[in-house]
């Protein structure tokens, strides 16, 4: 059985769940971006489908907020859409390792045709402004058609296909576009190897597809595995792909808009600034590669998958937090870190900058081991800034609890370690030297000192059992809608305070 990477089927499923809002008449210039930004701050947020966009025919649409809550994340992964975030975290335990192992069985199926071939435009007639690419933020340097993007590249030696998410800005009045891939990213490494071997690199960019591809393109899939195969393993079905006429690269058969062409080392342009996931604008001080577009493929009435970053929470901060947390916990288990009870890459840090790890301490140095390995494991190595390790009585998803542990169990002179010259990024607002994008990260040991673990003062709060019994007995009191009781107040039976 195969599954087309089809955004329209995803939208239909989302609408059937009551998770979709239609927006008619918004302008592509900042208004779509502003509406989307406000939507991300709703709890829960909706998926928004924009139509009747100013200056464009009805049916030329933009979707935002695709993966910004637990119901749509679960639905996209083929899981129970009634799961909340805590339930999703439990459902995803062990899944990344399973996906990695099973991925070779889910290499995509190459088909001869698909909806993406409904319209084909050749070089000379290319105009990307025919699509309603938003001008997302007030101070952006241009229109970014590629935010929920999937950039498709290949390795010149192994032919391994990579699908990455690197921002794409329209250039030259719509005749071309730039791709901004950071140093260390797999797609960039591949096209640089093509430059060295052939003087040019084949490339595709998909601007509308099943959000499943946005998930895999925006996370650190092991570099021996194609994201197409990994995505297939995630849902237990192979994806359908069609080969391009010019480069032969595979594009999603059900994609909405795809450009195909070449990157060359001597064809570069400055792009940006652009409002990035750190919450600040960043621009390329150095020019980035320009796609020489040979073909544009698009469906009738195409839909752009928008995933604009910005100050968290943004379009994909929830998705990144959820998936990276699962991947980091699996990596810690894979390398043998004992008794990891939970990991959460907090949305406030864009799912990268702040990672909390909860462990059951078993030996002296256990907490430092967990912190150091978390800081540099593949899933977390790119641009994290703080790793906080807490005891198993602290919920790593609850930032108030995490910071309580920092305030009461961390002695700054002894329990904060600094790692220098780690993998940073040009989008880092603190970056001093763009030519050397290192970052520094702090490992904060907010666990009870192991040598005092049995004598450390007991926590002054009711037991989880007493809280649950009290809420059940006084349910009318605590059900008053004027004073809602957060779910986090009722502890899980798996969490108990140290007596």
C-alpha positions as CSV (number, residue, x, y, z in Angstrom):
1,X,0.0,0.0,0.0
2,X,1.3,3.5,-0.9
3,X,0.4,6.9,0.5
4,X,0.7,10.0,-1.7
5,X,2.2,12.9,0.2
6,X,-1.0,14.9,-0.3
7,X,-1.8,18.1,1.5
8,X,-5.4,18.1,0.3
9,X,-6.2,14.7,2.0
10,X,-4.5,16.1,5.1
11,X,-6.7,19.2,5.0
12,X,-9.9,17.0,4.6
13,X,-8.9,15.0,7.7
14,X,-8.2,18.1,9.7
15,X,-11.6,19.6,8.7
16,X,-13.3,16.4,9.8
17,X,-11.7,16.8,13.2
18,X,-13.0,20.4,13.6
19,X,-9.4,21.6,13.6
20,X,-9.5,23.9,10.5
21,X,-10.5,27.5,10.1
22,X,-11.1,29.2,6.7
23,X,-9.9,32.7,6.2
24,X,-11.2,34.7,3.2
25,X,-9.8,37.9,1.8
26,X,-6.5,38.3,3.7
27,X,-3.6,40.1,1.9
28,X,-0.4,38.3,1.1
29,X,1.6,41.4,2.3
30,X,2.0,40.9,6.1
31,X,-1.7,40.3,6.9
32,X,-1.5,36.5,6.4
33,X,1.6,36.5,8.6
34,X,0.1,38.6,11.3
35,X,-3.1,36.5,11.5
36,X,-1.0,33.4,11.6
37,X,1.2,34.8,14.4
38,X,-1.8,35.7,16.5
39,X,-3.2,32.2,15.9
40,X,-0.1,30.5,17.3
41,X,-0.7,32.1,20.6
42,X,-4.2,30.6,21.0
43,X,-4.3,27.5,23.2
44,X,-5.1,25.4,21.3
45,X,-4.4,27.0,18.0
46,X,-6.1,26.2,14.7
47,X,-4.9,25.2,11.3
48,X,-5.7,28.2,9.0
49,X,-6.6,27.9,5.3
50,X,-6.4,31.3,3.5
51,X,-8.3,31.7,0.3
52,X,-9.5,34.7,-1.8
53,X,-6.1,36.2,-1.2
54,X,-5.8,39.8,-2.4
55,X,-4.6,39.9,-6.0
56,X,-4.9,36.2,-6.6
57,X,-7.6,33.9,-8.1
58,X,-9.9,32.0,-5.7
59,X,-8.4,28.6,-5.1
60,X,-4.8,29.8,-4.9
61,X,-4.4,29.2,-1.1
62,X,-2.0,29.2,1.8
63,X,-2.1,26.9,4.8
64,X,-0.5,27.8,8.2
65,X,-0.5,26.2,11.7
66,X,-0.5,22.7,10.3
67,X,1.4,21.0,13.2
68,X,0.9,23.5,16.0
69,X,-1.1,21.3,18.4
70,X,-1.3,17.7,19.6
71,X,-4.4,16.6,17.8
72,X,-3.0,17.5,14.3
73,X,0.4,16.1,15.2
74,X,-1.2,12.8,16.3
75,X,-3.4,12.7,13.2
76,X,-0.4,13.3,10.9
77,X,1.5,10.4,12.5
78,X,-1.5,8.0,12.3
79,X,-2.0,8.1,16.1
80,X,-5.1,8.7,18.2
81,X,-6.1,12.4,17.6
82,X,-7.5,12.6,21.1
83,X,-4.1,12.4,22.6
84,X,-2.9,15.4,24.5
85,X,0.8,16.5,24.6
86,X,1.6,14.2,27.6
87,X,-0.1,11.3,25.9
88,X,1.8,11.9,22.7
89,X,5.1,12.0,24.5
90,X,4.2,8.5,25.9
91,X,3.1,7.2,22.5
92,X,6.3,8.4,20.9
93,X,8.6,6.7,23.4
94,X,10.9,4.3,21.5
95,X,9.4,5.4,18.1
96,X,12.4,7.2,16.7
97,X,14.6,4.0,17.1
98,X,11.8,2.0,15.5
99,X,11.5,4.4,12.6
100,X,15.3,4.3,12.1
101,X,15.4,0.5,12.1
102,X,12.4,0.1,9.8
103,X,13.2,2.9,7.3
104,X,15.0,0.7,4.7
105,X,11.7,-1.1,4.2
106,X,9.9,2.1,3.3
107,X,11.9,3.5,0.4
108,X,9.5,5.5,-1.7
109,X,7.6,4.1,-4.7
110,X,8.6,5.8,-8.0
111,X,5.5,6.3,-10.1
112,X,5.2,7.7,-13.6
113,X,2.6,10.4,-13.0
114,X,0.8,12.3,-10.2
115,X,-1.2,15.4,-9.5
116,X,1.9,17.5,-9.4
117,X,2.3,17.1,-13.2
118,X,-1.0,18.8,-13.9
119,X,0.9,22.0,-15.0
120,X,4.5,22.2,-16.2
121,X,6.2,25.5,-16.8
122,X,9.6,25.5,-18.5
123,X,12.6,27.9,-18.1
124,X,11.9,31.3,-19.7
125,X,8.2,31.3,-18.5
126,X,9.0,31.0,-14.8
127,X,7.3,33.5,-12.5
128,X,7.0,32.5,-8.8
129,X,4.9,35.5,-8.1
130,X,2.0,33.8,-9.8
131,X,1.6,32.0,-6.4
132,X,0.5,33.9,-3.3
133,X,3.8,33.6,-1.4
134,X,3.3,35.8,1.7
135,X,5.5,38.7,2.9
136,X,5.4,37.2,6.4
137,X,7.0,39.8,8.8
138,X,7.2,43.5,8.7
139,X,10.9,43.8,8.2
140,X,11.5,40.8,5.9
141,X,13.7,41.3,2.9
142,X,11.3,39.7,0.5
143,X,8.6,37.2,-0.1
144,X,9.4,33.7,1.3
145,X,7.6,31.0,-0.7
146,X,9.6,28.4,1.2
147,X,8.9,28.1,4.9
148,X,7.1,24.8,5.2
149,X,9.4,23.8,2.4
150,X,11.0,20.5,1.5
151,X,14.4,20.9,-0.3
152,X,15.4,17.7,-2.2
153,X,19.0,17.1,-2.9
154,X,21.2,14.0,-3.5
155,X,24.7,12.7,-2.7
156,X,26.8,12.6,-5.9
157,X,28.6,9.4,-4.7
158,X,26.0,7.4,-2.8
159,X,22.8,8.8,-4.5
160,X,21.2,9.1,-1.1
161,X,18.3,11.5,-1.2
162,X,18.0,14.2,1.4
163,X,14.9,16.2,2.3
164,X,15.6,19.3,4.3
165,X,13.9,22.5,5.4
166,X,15.9,25.6,4.4
167,X,14.2,28.9,3.8
168,X,13.5,30.0,0.2
169,X,13.1,33.6,-0.9
170,X,11.8,34.7,-4.3
171,X,14.4,36.6,-6.3
172,X,14.7,38.4,-9.7
173,X,11.0,39.3,-9.8
174,X,10.0,35.6,-9.5
175,X,12.4,34.2,-12.1
176,X,14.5,32.4,-9.4
177,X,14.8,31.8,-5.7
178,X,17.5,31.4,-3.1
179,X,18.1,28.6,-0.7
180,X,19.7,29.3,2.7
181,X,21.1,26.1,4.2
182,X,23.3,26.5,7.3
183,X,26.7,25.0,7.5
184,X,26.6,21.4,8.8
185,X,23.2,20.7,7.3
186,X,23.0,17.6,5.1
187,X,21.5,19.3,2.1
188,X,24.3,21.8,2.0
189,X,27.0,19.2,2.4
190,X,25.5,17.3,-0.6
191,X,25.3,20.3,-2.9
192,X,28.9,21.3,-2.0
193,X,30.1,17.8,-2.9
194,X,28.3,18.3,-6.2
195,X,30.1,21.6,-6.7
196,X,33.5,20.0,-6.2
197,X,32.6,17.1,-8.5
198,X,30.6,18.6,-11.3
199,X,30.5,22.4,-10.9
200,X,26.7,22.3,-10.3
201,X,24.2,20.5,-8.1
202,X,20.7,19.2,-8.9
203,X,18.0,20.5,-6.6
204,X,14.2,20.6,-6.1
205,X,12.0,22.6,-3.7
206,X,8.5,21.5,-2.8
207,X,6.3,24.3,-1.4
208,X,3.2,22.3,-0.6
209,X,2.9,18.7,0.6
210,X,1.7,16.4,3.4
211,X,2.9,18.1,6.7
212,X,4.5,14.7,7.4
213,X,7.3,15.8,5.1
214,X,7.7,19.1,7.0
215,X,8.2,17.0,10.2
216,X,11.1,15.0,8.8
217,X,12.6,17.9,6.8
218,X,12.8,20.0,9.9
219,X,14.4,17.4,12.3
220,X,17.7,15.7,12.4
221,X,17.1,12.3,10.7
222,X,20.2,10.1,10.8
223,X,22.3,11.0,7.8
224,X,22.4,7.4,6.5
225,X,18.6,7.4,5.9
226,X,16.5,9.2,3.3
227,X,13.8,11.4,4.8
228,X,11.3,9.9,2.4
229,X,12.0,6.4,3.8
230,X,11.9,7.7,7.4
231,X,8.6,9.4,6.8
232,X,7.2,6.1,5.3
233,X,8.4,4.3,8.4
234,X,6.6,6.9,10.6
235,X,3.2,6.1,9.1
236,X,3.9,2.5,8.0
237,X,3.3,3.3,4.3
238,X,5.6,4.0,1.4
239,X,5.3,7.5,-0.2
240,X,4.8,8.0,-3.9
241,X,7.3,10.1,-5.8
242,X,7.7,11.2,-9.4
243,X,11.1,11.9,-11.0
244,X,11.8,15.3,-12.4
245,X,12.3,15.9,-16.1
246,X,15.6,17.7,-15.8
247,X,17.5,16.3,-12.7
248,X,15.7,13.0,-12.1
249,X,15.3,13.9,-8.5
250,X,12.2,12.5,-6.8
251,X,9.4,14.9,-5.9
252,X,6.2,14.0,-3.9
253,X,3.7,12.8,-6.5
254,X,0.9,14.7,-4.7
255,X,2.9,17.9,-4.1
256,X,1.3,21.3,-4.8
257,X,4.2,23.3,-6.2
258,X,7.7,22.1,-7.0
259,X,10.6,23.9,-8.7
260,X,13.5,22.0,-10.2
261,X,16.8,23.2,-11.4
262,X,20.5,23.7,-10.6
263,X,22.7,25.3,-8.0
264,X,26.1,26.7,-9.0
265,X,28.9,28.0,-6.9
266,X,29.1,31.2,-9.0
267,X,25.4,31.9,-8.9
268,X,24.7,33.5,-5.5
269,X,22.5,36.3,-4.2
270,X,22.1,38.1,-0.9
271,X,18.7,37.3,0.8
272,X,16.8,38.4,3.9
273,X,16.6,39.6,6.5
274,X,13.9,37.2,7.7
275,X,12.1,36.7,11.0
276,X,13.6,33.5,12.3
277,X,12.7,30.8,14.9
278,X,14.9,32.5,17.5
279,X,12.5,35.4,17.5
280,X,14.8,37.8,15.8
281,X,15.5,38.8,12.2
282,X,18.6,37.4,10.5
283,X,20.1,38.0,7.1
284,X,22.7,36.4,5.1
285,X,25.9,38.5,5.3
286,X,27.3,36.2,2.7
287,X,25.4,35.5,-0.6
288,X,23.6,32.1,-0.7
289,X,22.9,29.8,-3.7
290,X,20.4,30.8,-6.3
291,X,18.2,28.1,-7.9
292,X,18.4,28.3,-11.7
293,X,14.9,27.1,-12.3
294,X,14.4,24.8,-15.3
295,X,10.9,23.6,-14.4
296,X,7.9,24.6,-12.3
297,X,5.4,21.9,-11.6
298,X,2.1,22.7,-9.9
299,X,-1.4,21.4,-9.4
300,X,-4.6,23.2,-10.4
301,X,-5.5,25.6,-7.6
302,X,-2.2,25.1,-5.7
303,X,-1.8,25.4,-2.0
304,X,1.4,26.8,-0.3
305,X,2.3,25.1,3.0
306,X,3.4,28.0,5.2
307,X,5.4,27.4,8.3
308,X,6.7,30.9,9.2
309,X,9.1,31.1,12.1
310,X,9.3,34.0,14.5
311,X,9.3,34.6,18.3
312,X,8.0,31.3,19.9
313,X,5.5,30.0,19.8
314,X,5.7,29.9,16.1
315,X,4.3,27.7,13.3
316,X,6.5,24.7,13.9
317,X,7.9,25.2,17.5
318,X,5.4,22.7,18.9
319,X,6.2,20.1,16.3
320,X,9.9,20.5,16.8
321,X,9.6,20.4,20.6
322,X,7.6,17.2,20.4
323,X,9.7,15.3,17.9
324,X,13.1,16.4,19.1
325,X,12.2,15.5,22.6
326,X,11.3,11.9,21.5
327,X,14.5,11.7,19.4
328,X,16.8,12.9,22.1
329,X,15.3,10.5,24.7
330,X,15.8,7.6,22.2
331,X,19.4,8.6,21.6
332,X,20.2,8.8,25.3
333,X,18.7,5.3,25.7
334,X,20.6,4.0,22.6
335,X,24.0,5.1,24.1
336,X,23.2,3.6,27.5
337,X,22.3,6.6,29.7
338,X,20.3,4.9,32.5
339,X,16.9,5.7,33.9
340,X,16.0,8.7,31.7
341,X,12.4,9.4,32.8
342,X,11.7,12.3,30.4
343,X,13.0,14.9,27.9
344,X,11.5,18.1,26.8
345,X,12.9,20.6,24.3
346,X,11.0,23.6,25.3
347,X,9.0,25.7,22.8
348,X,10.2,28.9,24.4
349,X,13.6,28.0,23.0
350,X,12.2,27.1,19.6
351,X,12.6,23.4,20.4
352,X,16.4,23.7,20.4
353,X,17.8,26.3,22.8
354,X,16.5,24.9,26.1
355,X,16.4,21.1,26.9
356,X,15.3,19.6,30.2
357,X,16.1,16.0,31.1
358,X,14.7,14.1,34.0
359,X,16.6,11.1,35.4
360,X,16.4,8.7,38.4
361,X,19.9,9.2,39.8
362,X,21.8,5.9,40.2
363,X,25.5,6.9,40.8
364,X,27.8,9.8,41.3
365,X,28.2,11.7,38.0
366,X,25.0,10.3,36.5
367,X,23.4,13.7,36.1
368,X,26.5,15.2,34.4
369,X,26.7,12.2,32.1
370,X,23.1,12.8,31.0
371,X,23.8,16.5,30.5
372,X,26.9,16.2,28.5
373,X,25.6,13.5,26.2
374,X,22.3,15.4,25.7
375,X,24.2,18.5,24.7
376,X,26.1,16.8,21.9
377,X,23.9,14.0,20.7
378,X,22.8,14.2,17.1
379,X,19.3,15.3,17.7
380,X,20.3,18.1,20.0
381,X,23.8,19.2,18.9
382,X,22.6,22.0,16.6
383,X,22.3,25.3,18.5
384,X,21.2,24.3,21.9
385,X,22.2,26.7,24.6
386,X,21.0,25.3,27.9
387,X,20.6,21.7,29.0
388,X,19.0,21.3,32.5
389,X,19.1,18.0,34.2
390,X,16.5,17.4,37.0
391,X,15.5,14.6,39.3
392,X,12.7,12.2,38.4
393,X,10.3,14.1,40.8
394,X,10.4,17.1,38.4
395,X,8.3,17.2,35.2
396,X,10.7,18.3,32.5
397,X,7.8,19.7,30.5
398,X,6.8,22.1,33.3
399,X,9.1,25.0,33.1
400,X,8.0,26.3,36.5
401,X,9.0,23.0,38.1
402,X,12.3,22.9,36.2
403,X,13.2,26.4,37.3
404,X,12.2,25.6,40.9
405,X,14.7,22.8,40.7
406,X,17.4,25.1,39.3
407,X,16.7,27.6,42.1
408,X,16.8,25.1,45.0
409,X,19.1,22.2,43.8
410,X,21.7,23.9,41.7
411,X,24.7,25.6,43.3
412,X,26.0,27.9,40.5
413,X,29.6,27.7,41.5
414,X,29.6,23.8,41.4
415,X,26.7,22.8,39.2
416,X,27.0,24.8,35.9
417,X,29.4,23.6,33.3
418,X,30.3,25.5,30.1
419,X,30.9,23.9,26.7
420,X,32.6,26.1,24.1
421,X,32.9,26.0,20.4
422,X,29.8,23.9,19.8
423,X,27.7,23.8,16.7
424,X,26.0,27.2,16.3
425,X,24.1,29.0,13.6
426,X,24.1,32.3,11.6
427,X,20.6,32.9,12.9
428,X,21.9,33.2,16.5
429,X,21.3,36.8,17.7
430,X,24.4,36.5,20.0
431,X,26.8,35.4,17.2
432,X,29.9,37.5,17.2
433,X,31.7,36.2,14.1
434,X,29.5,35.0,11.2
435,X,32.5,33.3,9.6
436,X,32.8,31.0,12.6
437,X,29.3,30.2,13.8
438,X,30.1,28.5,17.1
439,X,28.0,28.7,20.2
440,X,28.5,28.2,23.9
441,X,26.2,26.1,26.0
442,X,25.6,25.7,29.7
443,X,24.9,22.4,31.4
444,X,22.9,23.0,34.5
445,X,22.9,20.2,37.1
446,X,19.6,20.8,39.0
447,X,19.5,17.4,40.6
448,X,20.0,16.9,44.4
449,X,23.7,16.3,45.1
450,X,24.0,12.5,44.8
451,X,26.0,12.3,48.1
452,X,23.1,14.0,49.9
453,X,20.2,12.3,48.0
454,X,19.0,10.6,51.2
455,X,19.4,13.5,53.5
456,X,18.2,16.4,51.2
457,X,15.2,18.2,52.7
458,X,11.9,16.7,51.8
459,X,9.6,18.6,49.4
460,X,6.8,20.6,51.1
461,X,3.7,19.6,49.2
462,X,0.9,17.1,49.3
463,X,1.5,13.7,47.9
464,X,0.2,12.9,44.4
465,X,-2.3,10.5,45.9
466,X,-3.7,13.1,48.3
467,X,-4.0,15.7,45.5
468,X,-5.9,13.3,43.3
469,X,-8.2,12.2,46.2
470,X,-8.9,15.8,47.2
471,X,-9.7,17.0,43.7
472,X,-12.1,14.0,43.3
473,X,-13.8,14.6,46.6
474,X,-14.2,18.4,46.0
475,X,-14.8,18.2,42.3
476,X,-17.6,20.8,42.3
477,X,-15.2,23.3,44.0
478,X,-12.4,22.7,41.5
479,X,-14.8,22.5,38.5
480,X,-15.7,26.2,38.7
481,X,-15.0,27.6,35.2
482,X,-14.0,31.0,36.7
483,X,-11.0,29.4,38.3
484,X,-9.8,26.6,36.0
485,X,-7.4,24.0,37.4
486,X,-4.5,23.3,35.1
487,X,-4.0,19.6,34.3
488,X,-0.4,19.8,35.6
489,X,-1.8,20.3,39.2
490,X,-3.0,16.7,39.2
491,X,0.2,14.7,39.3
492,X,0.7,11.5,37.3
493,X,1.0,8.4,39.4
494,X,4.4,7.9,37.8
495,X,5.8,11.0,39.5
496,X,6.3,11.1,43.3
497,X,8.3,13.5,45.4
498,X,11.4,12.4,47.3
499,X,10.4,11.9,51.0
